[in-house]
Amino acid sequence: MAITGEQEALWGVEYAVIMSAWSAGGGKGKKPKPRDYPVGTAAEEAKRARVLSQAKAFQAKRRSKT
């Protein structure tokens, strides 16, 4: 739900045009890749929670050593 159907369709058209130009140019260089989808909010929250959990564990470990 991060992008609309219209946006996804435009990205498809854009990629088709880029691939046509790349192919017409002899296919030299790296093959173009389609756009990546944006990261969702759930993935961002999970990553943030994991980092905070690791930071708290590290701080607790350091406190217990002193």
ZITA-V415285 format. One record per pair of residues at least 24 apart in sequence whose C-alpha atoms are under 10 Angstrom apart, sorted by the first residue. I is the first residue (numbers start at 0). J is the second residue. Records with the same first field share a line. If there is no record, write none. Layout:
BEGIN
I=J ; J
END
This chain:
BEGIN
0=37 ; 39
1=36 ; 37 ; 38 ; 39 ; 40
2=36 ; 37
7=34 ; 36
10=34 ; 35
END
